[in-house]
Structure formats: structure tokens, C-alpha cells
Amino acid sequence: CYAIDDNGDESESKSSVALNVKRLLGDINLDITERAITAIKTGDTATVGKLMTEAQRYFKEYAMPASPAQLSSPWLYKLLSFEAIQPFIFGGKGVGSQGDGSAQLLCKSEKDQQIVCDLIEKQFGASEGMQCLKLVIGGYQKIKKCVIPTANYGPLLFPSSKTVSTALFPIIDGKDGLLKPAILIIVEEVIECGIDEIYLIVSPHDLASFRHLFHGQMHAQQIESLSPELQTYSEKILFMGRKIRFIVQESPEGLAHAVFCARTYIDSREKFLLLLGDHIYKSTNGINTSCIQQLLDYYARTGVNCVGLKITPEKEIRNFGTVQGNWIDYNEKRALYVQQIVEKPSVEYAQKYMQCDGLSSNQFLTMFGLYILEGSIIQLISHNINHKPPIRHLGKFCLSPCLQKLRNEQEMHGLIIDGKRFDIGTNPLQYVYAVNNYHLNDTRRNSLKLLNNIDDLLKYAQ
């Protein structure tokens, strides 16, 4: 753009301007762009706003002297420095050629966006004809749908699992002290996170029980026997039931097969939340952000496929899908770029291929039971189901191989959840552990001596 005359024919001032423009469009631009890419990938919106402001400051300092008549832009800088809007924005900059044309302002929320628009149009609309165009960005779709498989048949829980789905096993909810079917605890948490379309994958013989729970009317005599608080809660259950659709899974052929059953309702290009009907979750982050909400919040910052993770000792990885990847922020060690997903690996395989930097040699990252996935994963599952012969893993249609295929096609992140998972669908002792511990706060749980430690339970089981 501005060539530097090696023969010294240009004046010193013009040469200085040319050097500054070259530096602006070279090293400075590269540095700001690289930092912006990192901030966008990690969902650091505040840093993106600061970089916009920084880029504008460099442009004013280094580029404007090259053409003051065109680039002074008094109204642009008057807008960017408008004191009234500063509390509501992360930053801003000019657009395109940087004349008095357009400006971009990165607002802190949609509510703040409206405030900023009102302030600008009130201050500059009449005199300068400024108008605001509102854009909501973030690269993600709002999660509207949740799929919850419940047709898992736990052979170690026989004969109870023959008569009733493990998702209907009773658990005391510490929030209100009520004894609830586990699925009710899960559904309540999903709805509290703002998701209104819930698809329960149920077995044929459990369908009537689920329908009775969420759609069945109680007899007048039964309702009268309840306290006013419980009568209100019975109405709440029916309200939740209006957000639920039941999908029958004729035979329990694995988690991936259960997800496949929802194919009619999940578009291939939309993201959805996937939970496990025999897992309940308890947040331990200290600010009462539920485990589900933690993953939703992370997705809202990144817009990519993401899975909840848990640090797990090597002796337990035979029970879980296991993940290997690279930390997004090595110092924080909370989220990572997923590289490999293996269903229930052997310790030998995990030691060789599934290690993550920063964890001890006997610790691995396993699935927490929370997933936000693009609907295109159903096409990957369909390939395995409809292949001749069908492609099974460990005798079932497992989700982990399909997650690996999805990760090969798209970016996928893993997030360590601040919380505990309670698996009530595997064996009696883990169910007893959940019954004794789920409803207790951390202080009381730590003081509980009976069935307090899962390792002790496993030893007792042996």
C-alpha cells in the first residue's frame, strides 16, 4: 500500500507514515487477530471487546496520518467514546474503510444491546441520523430439545429392573425432601435450564408407568389426602408432562440405538442435549449452577459439540467411555479439545493412548453423562445400524464410536463438570450409595459413616 523508498526520495515524515502503516497491517494486525481467535475459541467475550478497542486505537495512531481528510472520522470517535454506553459494552471499532460510516459495538447482553441502541438514537438520531442495527451473534443455536434414554436394562438390578425402569427408582431430592422417581429430578433440572421439548426413550413395558407419572390424573380422594404443598406439586408434574414426548425403543440395543429412536424429532443441523435416564447429577461448584447448566453455559460461549467429563481413577475406566485431548487452557485444566474417545478401554490401552497432560498417570477423563451434540450424529449412528452386517461394539450400538466420528468431522470440546454423578442403573450398591448420599449436602455427606465411600462399597461388593 505505502511503499518505502529505499533510495531516500521520500520525506522523513512520509517514510515514517509508511512504516507505521506497514507495521499496522503486518505484525500488529497478526498479533490482535491471533489473540482474538483464542478469545473467541474460549468464549472470552470481554477480551474480544478489548481487542476491538485496541485495534481501533492502533488504527487511529498509525493509519489516520496517512490520509487525515478521509480517516479522521470525528463522529466515529465521538460515538466510540460516548460515556453513557460504556457500562453496557465490551468494546467497539469502526468498520471497513474507517470513515464516518459504520461502527461495531460488542454489547454485554441482549438487554444491554437495547439500552445502547436507545441511548445512541436518542443522542445522535435526530441530529446525525444515526440508526442502530441489532445483531445477535455467538455462533450457536439455543438448545431447545433434550433426549433422555430410559430403557436401559440393568441385569445386576434384577428382578427390580424387570418390573420397573431404573429411571423410575425412588430417590430423595435434597432440594425439597420429596421422594421422587429419578427421572422426575432430571426432568425438573432440564426444564429449569429453559428447555421445553423433552423426548423420553422408553421400553414398551415401561410406557404406561411413565405416562401415569407425567400425564395421569389422581383420584379426588388421593388428592385430598395430600398436603396443600403436595397438591401444588402434583399439578407441577402434569405441567412438566406437557413438555414431554414418549418414544418407544422396542429392544434395548445400546445408547446409540436409543438416540437413533429420536431421529424423527431431531434435525441433522440442530444441537440437542443428551442425558442418561439412570444418572442423576449434583453440582459442587458452590454457586448452585447445576451440572446441566454448566455444560449449557459452556456451549453458549463456544457453540461447538461438547461433552461433560469427570476425572476418574484407572481402576474404574472399564465402566465408562474415556476421552483424551489437549487442554484449551493448560493452567486452568477445565476444558479441552477432544482428540480420542474410546468406549470402556482396558487399563493397558488407556495408559498407552489416553493420557492427558497434567493428570497423574493413574487418572483419566471419562464421560459424565451429559452431551450437547449436533443432530448429524444420528446419521452416523444410522450407518452402523443399517450396515450389512450391523456394526456393534461390545455387543451393542455404542455411542462412543459415533462420537469419535463426529469429532473427526467437527470440533468437539470436553468440559470437566463441577459436580458428582450418581449412577443408579448399574448395581444395587451404587443405587444404595445414591439413596444415602444424593440428598445430603457436602458437610453432612462427609460426616456420614455408613456407605459413605464408593470404594468401600465396591470392596464390600467383592
VEXMIRO-50582 format. One record per residue (C-alpha): residue in three letters; x negated, y, z negated. Coordinates in steps of 0.2 Angstrom, whole numbers. Each point is the difference from the previous one (the first is absolute). Last residue first. Layout:
residues N
{ALA, {X, Y, Z}}
...
END
This chain:
residues 462
{GLN, {82, -291, -231}}
{ALA, {15, 11, -3}}
{TYR, {-8, 6, -16}}
{LYS, {-15, 6, 9}}
{LEU, {11, 9, 12}}
{LEU, {10, 8, -14}}
{ASP, {-17, 5, -8}}
{ASP, {-5, 8, 16}}
{ILE, {16, 9, 1}}
{ASN, {-3, 8, -17}}
{ASN, {14, 5, -12}}
{LEU, {10, -16, -2}}
{LEU, {2, 3, -18}}
{LYS, {-12, 13, -8}}
{LEU, {9, 16, 6}}
{SER, {-10, 15, -6}}
{ASN, {-6, 4, 17}}
{ARG, {18, -1, 7}}
{ARG, {6, 12, -14}}
{THR, {-13, 13, 6}}
{ASP, {3, -3, 18}}
{ASN, {19, 2, 0}}
{LEU, {10, -15, -1}}
{HIS, {14, -5, 12}}
{TYR, {-11, -10, 12}}
{ASN, {-10, -10, -14}}
{ASN, {10, -14, -7}}
{VAL, {11, -4, 14}}
{ALA, {-14, 3, 13}}
{TYR, {-11, -12, -10}}
{VAL, {14, -13, -1}}
{TYR, {1, 1, 19}}
{GLN, {-19, -2, 2}}
{LEU, {2, -16, -12}}
{PRO, {15, -7, 11}}
{ASN, {-9, 0, 16}}
{THR, {-1, 10, 17}}
{GLY, {16, 11, 1}}
{ILE, {-2, 12, -14}}
{ASP, {-15, 9, 6}}
{PHE, {-3, 16, -11}}
{ARG, {-10, 13, 9}}
{LYS, {-9, 13, -11}}
{GLY, {-4, 18, 4}}
{ASP, {-11, 13, 7}}
{ILE, {1, -7, 18}}
{ILE, {-17, -2, 10}}
{LEU, {4, 7, 17}}
{GLY, {-4, -9, 16}}
{HIS, {0, 8, 17}}
{MET, {4, -6, 17}}
{GLU, {-5, 8, 17}}
{GLN, {9, -8, 15}}
{GLU, {-3, -15, 12}}
{ASN, {-12, -10, -10}}
{ARG, {9, 4, -16}}
{LEU, {16, -7, 8}}
{LYS, {-9, -16, 4}}
{GLN, {-6, -1, -18}}
{LEU, {17, 3, -7}}
{CYS, {7, -14, 11}}
{PRO, {-13, -12, -7}}
{SER, {5, 6, -18}}
{LEU, {19, -2, 2}}
{CYS, {0, -19, 0}}
{PHE, {12, -11, 10}}
{LYS, {-2, -15, -10}}
{GLY, {-10, -17, -1}}
{LEU, {-16, 8, -6}}
{HIS, {0, 11, 15}}
{ARG, {13, -3, 14}}
{ILE, {-1, 3, 19}}
{PRO, {15, -7, 8}}
{PRO, {-4, -13, 13}}
{LYS, {4, 7, 13}}
{HIS, {1, 18, -7}}
{ASN, {17, 7, -5}}
{ILE, {-4, 2, -18}}
{ASN, {-18, 6, 2}}
{HIS, {5, 13, 14}}
{SER, {15, 5, -10}}
{ILE, {-12, 5, -15}}
{LEU, {-9, 12, 12}}
{GLN, {16, 7, 6}}
{ILE, {5, 3, -18}}
{ILE, {-16, 9, -3}}
{SER, {7, 13, 12}}
{GLY, {11, 6, -14}}
{GLU, {-15, 11, -7}}
{LEU, {-4, -5, -17}}
{ILE, {1, 7, -18}}
{TYR, {-4, -14, -12}}
{LEU, {1, -4, -19}}
{GLY, {-4, -17, -7}}
{PHE, {-16, 4, -9}}
{MET, {-11, -8, 13}}
{THR, {-17, -5, -5}}
{LEU, {-16, 9, -2}}
{PHE, {-15, -10, -7}}
{GLN, {-10, -1, -15}}
{ASN, {-14, -14, -4}}
{SER, {-14, 10, 8}}
{SER, {4, 16, -9}}
{LEU, {9, 13, 10}}
{GLY, {-9, 15, 7}}
{ASP, {-2, -6, 17}}
{CYS, {14, -12, 5}}
{GLN, {-3, -19, 2}}
{MET, {11, -10, 12}}
{TYR, {-12, -9, 11}}
{LYS, {-12, -11, -9}}
{GLN, {7, 0, -18}}
{ALA, {18, -1, 7}}
{TYR, {-4, -15, 11}}
{GLU, {-8, -9, -15}}
{VAL, {15, 5, -12}}
{SER, {12, -8, 13}}
{PRO, {12, 12, 8}}
{LYS, {18, 2, -4}}
{GLU, {5, 9, 16}}
{VAL, {-14, 10, 8}}
{ILE, {1, 19, 4}}
{GLN, {-15, 8, 8}}
{GLN, {-5, 18, 4}}
{VAL, {11, 11, -11}}
{TYR, {-6, 18, -1}}
{LEU, {0, 4, -19}}
{ALA, {9, 8, -14}}
{ARG, {-4, 2, -18}}
{LYS, {-19, -1, -1}}
{GLU, {-1, 18, -6}}
{ASN, {-19, 2, 3}}
{TYR, {1, -10, 16}}
{ASP, {13, 10, 8}}
{ILE, {8, -9, 15}}
{TRP, {-7, -16, -7}}
{ASN, {-4, -13, 13}}
{GLY, {10, -16, 1}}
{GLN, {4, -18, -6}}
{VAL, {17, -6, -4}}
{THR, {7, -16, -8}}
{GLY, {17, -8, 1}}
{PHE, {3, -8, -16}}
{ASN, {1, -16, -11}}
{ARG, {-18, -7, 4}}
{ILE, {-6, 18, -5}}
{GLU, {3, -5, -19}}
{LYS, {-18, -7, -4}}
{GLU, {-8, 15, 9}}
{PRO, {6, 13, -12}}
{THR, {13, 12, 8}}
{ILE, {0, 19, 3}}
{LYS, {17, 4, 6}}
{LEU, {6, 7, 17}}
{GLY, {15, 8, 8}}
{VAL, {1, 0, 19}}
{CYS, {-1, 14, 13}}
{ASN, {5, 3, 18}}
{VAL, {-4, 18, 4}}
{GLY, {9, 17, -3}}
{THR, {-15, 6, -11}}
{ARG, {8, 12, -13}}
{ALA, {17, -7, 0}}
{TYR, {-7, -18, 0}}
{TYR, {-9, 4, -17}}
{ASP, {16, 7, -7}}
{LEU, {10, -16, 5}}
{LEU, {-14, -11, -7}}
{GLN, {1, 9, -17}}
{GLN, {19, 1, 1}}
{ILE, {1, -19, 0}}
{CYS, {-11, -1, -15}}
{SER, {10, 12, -9}}
{THR, {-6, 17, -5}}
{ASN, {2, 1, -19}}
{ILE, {-14, 12, -3}}
{GLY, {-11, -12, -9}}
{ASN, {-6, -10, 15}}
{THR, {5, -17, -8}}
{SER, {15, -3, 12}}
{LYS, {10, -17, -3}}
{TYR, {4, -11, 15}}
{ILE, {12, -14, 3}}
{HIS, {-4, -15, 11}}
{ASP, {13, -13, 5}}
{GLY, {8, 10, 14}}
{LEU, {-16, 5, 8}}
{LEU, {0, 17, 8}}
{LEU, {-2, 7, 18}}
{LEU, {3, 19, 4}}
{PHE, {3, 5, 18}}
{LYS, {-9, 9, 13}}
{GLU, {9, 3, 17}}
{ARG, {-7, -4, 17}}
{SER, {6, -18, 2}}
{ASP, {17, 4, -7}}
{ILE, {6, -9, -15}}
{TYR, {18, -6, -1}}
{THR, {1, -15, 12}}
{ARG, {-17, -6, -5}}
{ALA, {5, -2, -18}}
{CYS, {-2, -19, 1}}
{PHE, {-18, 2, 5}}
{VAL, {-4, 7, -17}}
{ALA, {6, -17, -7}}
{HIS, {-11, -9, 12}}
{ALA, {-15, 10, -5}}
{LEU, {3, -5, -18}}
{GLY, {1, -18, 3}}
{GLU, {11, -13, 7}}
{PRO, {15, 0, -12}}
{SER, {14, -7, 10}}
{GLU, {16, 9, 6}}
{GLN, {-6, 17, -4}}
{VAL, {17, 10, -2}}
{ILE, {-1, 19, 1}}
{PHE, {10, 10, -13}}
{ARG, {2, 19, 2}}
{ILE, {-2, 12, -15}}
{LYS, {3, 18, -1}}
{ARG, {19, -2, -6}}
{GLY, {-7, -12, -13}}
{MET, {-8, 14, -9}}
{PHE, {16, 8, -3}}
{LEU, {7, -17, -6}}
{ILE, {-14, -1, -12}}
{LYS, {3, 18, -6}}
{GLU, {18, -4, -4}}
{SER, {-6, -14, -11}}
{TYR, {-11, 13, -8}}
{THR, {14, 11, -5}}
{GLN, {9, -14, -8}}
{LEU, {-16, -4, -9}}
{GLU, {-1, 17, -7}}
{PRO, {19, 0, -5}}
{SER, {-3, -17, -10}}
{LEU, {6, -15, 9}}
{SER, {14, -11, -5}}
{GLU, {12, 11, 10}}
{ILE, {-9, -5, 16}}
{GLN, {2, -18, -3}}
{GLN, {18, 1, -4}}
{ALA, {2, 11, 16}}
{HIS, {-8, -14, 11}}
{MET, {-16, 5, 7}}
{GLN, {-2, 5, 19}}
{GLY, {-13, -9, 10}}
{HIS, {-11, 10, 12}}
{PHE, {-18, 0, -7}}
{LEU, {0, -15, -12}}
{HIS, {14, -10, 8}}
{ARG, {-9, 2, 17}}
{PHE, {-16, -5, -7}}
{SER, {8, -16, -7}}
{ALA, {9, -4, 15}}
{LEU, {-15, 1, 11}}
{ASP, {-11, -11, -11}}
{HIS, {5, -17, 9}}
{PRO, {-4, 8, 17}}
{SER, {-17, 6, -5}}
{VAL, {-2, 19, -1}}
{ILE, {-10, 14, 9}}
{LEU, {6, 16, -8}}
{TYR, {0, 15, 12}}
{ILE, {0, 17, -9}}
{GLU, {5, 16, 9}}
{ASP, {1, 15, -12}}
{ILE, {-18, 4, -4}}
{GLY, {-3, 15, -11}}
{CYS, {-13, -7, -13}}
{GLU, {14, -2, -13}}
{ILE, {8, -12, 13}}
{VAL, {-15, -11, 0}}
{GLU, {-2, 0, -19}}
{GLU, {19, -5, -2}}
{VAL, {-2, -14, 13}}
{ILE, {-15, -7, -9}}
{ILE, {8, 0, -17}}
{LEU, {16, -8, 7}}
{ILE, {-11, -13, 9}}
{ALA, {-6, -6, -17}}
{PRO, {17, -4, -7}}
{LYS, {3, 12, -14}}
{LEU, {0, -1, -19}}
{LEU, {2, 18, -5}}
{GLY, {-13, 9, -12}}
{ASP, {2, 17, 10}}
{LYS, {-17, 3, 7}}
{GLY, {-8, -16, -7}}
{ASP, {10, -11, 12}}
{ILE, {2, -17, -8}}
{ILE, {-1, -13, 14}}
{PRO, {12, -13, 6}}
{PHE, {-4, -11, 15}}
{LEU, {10, 6, 15}}
{ALA, {-15, 2, 11}}
{THR, {-5, -18, -4}}
{SER, {15, -5, 10}}
{VAL, {13, -11, -10}}
{THR, {4, -19, -1}}
{LYS, {-15, -8, 8}}
{SER, {-12, 13, -8}}
{SER, {6, -5, -17}}
{PRO, {-4, -19, 4}}
{PHE, {-14, 4, 4}}
{LEU, {-11, 14, -4}}
{LEU, {-16, -8, 6}}
{PRO, {8, -2, 17}}
{GLY, {3, 18, 2}}
{TYR, {12, 3, 15}}
{ASN, {-2, 17, 7}}
{ALA, {16, 6, 7}}
{THR, {-1, 18, -7}}
{PRO, {-8, 10, 14}}
{ILE, {1, 18, -2}}
{VAL, {0, 12, 15}}
{CYS, {1, 19, -3}}
{LYS, {6, 13, 12}}
{LYS, {-1, 19, 1}}
{ILE, {-19, 4, -1}}
{LYS, {-2, 17, 6}}
{GLN, {-10, 0, 16}}
{TYR, {-18, 5, 0}}
{GLY, {-12, 11, 9}}
{GLY, {0, 14, -13}}
{ILE, {9, 14, 9}}
{VAL, {16, 10, -3}}
{LEU, {0, 15, 12}}
{LYS, {10, 16, -3}}
{LEU, {-1, 14, 13}}
{CYS, {-1, 17, -7}}
{GLN, {4, 16, 8}}
{MET, {-9, 17, 0}}
{GLY, {8, 14, 9}}
{GLU, {-12, 13, -6}}
{SER, {10, 12, -10}}
{ALA, {16, -10, -3}}
{GLY, {-8, -17, -3}}
{PHE, {-16, 6, -9}}
{GLN, {4, 0, -18}}
{LYS, {17, -9, 0}}
{GLU, {-5, -12, 13}}
{ILE, {-16, -4, -9}}
{LEU, {8, -2, -17}}
{ASP, {14, -11, 6}}
{CYS, {-12, -11, 10}}
{VAL, {-11, -2, -16}}
{ILE, {15, -5, -11}}
{GLN, {5, -12, 13}}
{GLN, {-17, -8, 1}}
{ASP, {-1, -1, -19}}
{LYS, {16, -10, -1}}
{GLU, {-8, -12, 14}}
{SER, {-15, -1, -10}}
{LYS, {-18, 7, -3}}
{CYS, {0, 10, 16}}
{LEU, {-13, -1, 14}}
{LEU, {1, 17, 9}}
{GLN, {-4, 0, 19}}
{ALA, {-1, 17, 9}}
{SER, {6, 6, 17}}
{GLY, {-3, 14, 12}}
{ASP, {-10, 15, -6}}
{GLY, {-16, -7, 8}}
{GLN, {-8, -16, -7}}
{SER, {-2, -8, 18}}
{GLY, {9, -16, -6}}
{VAL, {8, 2, -17}}
{GLY, {-5, 10, -15}}
{LYS, {-3, -7, -17}}
{GLY, {8, -5, -17}}
{GLY, {-2, -7, -17}}
{PHE, {8, -10, -14}}
{ILE, {16, 10, 0}}
{PHE, {13, 4, -13}}
{PRO, {-10, 11, -12}}
{GLN, {-7, 10, 14}}
{ILE, {16, 5, 8}}
{ALA, {2, 17, -10}}
{GLU, {-18, 5, 3}}
{PHE, {1, 2, 19}}
{SER, {-18, -4, 4}}
{LEU, {4, -11, 15}}
{LEU, {13, 12, 6}}
{LYS, {-11, 15, 0}}
{TYR, {-14, -10, 8}}
{LEU, {12, -5, 14}}
{TRP, {6, 18, 1}}
{PRO, {-17, 7, 2}}
{SER, {-5, -12, 14}}
{SER, {-18, 6, 2}}
{LEU, {-2, -13, 14}}
{GLN, {4, 9, 16}}
{ALA, {-8, 17, -2}}
{PRO, {-13, -7, -11}}
{SER, {-7, -12, 13}}
{ALA, {-16, -8, -5}}
{PRO, {1, 8, -17}}
{MET, {15, -11, -4}}
{ALA, {-9, -16, 2}}
{TYR, {-12, -1, -15}}
{GLU, {8, 8, -15}}
{LYS, {18, -1, 5}}
{PHE, {-2, -18, 6}}
{TYR, {-9, -5, -15}}
{ARG, {14, 7, -11}}
{GLN, {13, -9, 11}}
{ALA, {-9, -17, -3}}
{GLU, {-1, 3, -18}}
{THR, {19, 3, -1}}
{MET, {4, -16, 9}}
{LEU, {-13, -9, -10}}
{LYS, {9, 6, -16}}
{GLY, {16, -7, 7}}
{VAL, {-7, -17, 4}}
{THR, {-7, 0, -17}}
{ALA, {17, 2, -8}}
{THR, {7, -14, 11}}
{ASP, {-11, -13, -6}}
{GLY, {9, -15, 8}}
{THR, {-16, -11, 0}}
{LYS, {-1, -1, 19}}
{ILE, {5, 19, 1}}
{ALA, {-14, 5, -11}}
{THR, {-13, -11, 9}}
{ILE, {5, 7, 17}}
{ALA, {0, 18, -7}}
{ARG, {-18, -3, -7}}
{GLU, {-5, -6, 18}}
{THR, {8, 15, 8}}
{ILE, {-7, 13, -12}}
{ASP, {-18, -7, 3}}
{LEU, {2, -2, 19}}
{ASN, {7, 18, 2}}
{ILE, {-15, 7, -10}}
{ASP, {-13, -10, 9}}
{GLY, {6, 5, 18}}
{LEU, {14, 12, 4}}
{LEU, {-5, 12, -14}}
{ARG, {-19, -3, 3}}
{LYS, {2, 5, 18}}
{VAL, {11, 15, -4}}
{ASN, {-13, 5, -13}}
{LEU, {-14, -2, 12}}
{ALA, {9, 10, 13}}
{VAL, {4, 14, -12}}
{SER, {-19, 1, -5}}
{SER, {-5, 1, 18}}
{LYS, {12, 14, 4}}
{SER, {-7, 9, -15}}
{GLU, {-18, -2, 5}}
{SER, {4, 6, 18}}
{GLU, {-1, -12, 14}}
{ASP, {-14, -1, 12}}
{GLY, {-11, -11, -12}}
{ASN, {-5, -13, 13}}
{ASP, {9, -14, -10}}
{ASP, {16, 8, 3}}
{ILE, {13, -8, -12}}
{ALA, {16, -5, 9}}
{TYR, {16, 5, -8}}
{CYS, {13, -13, 6}}
END
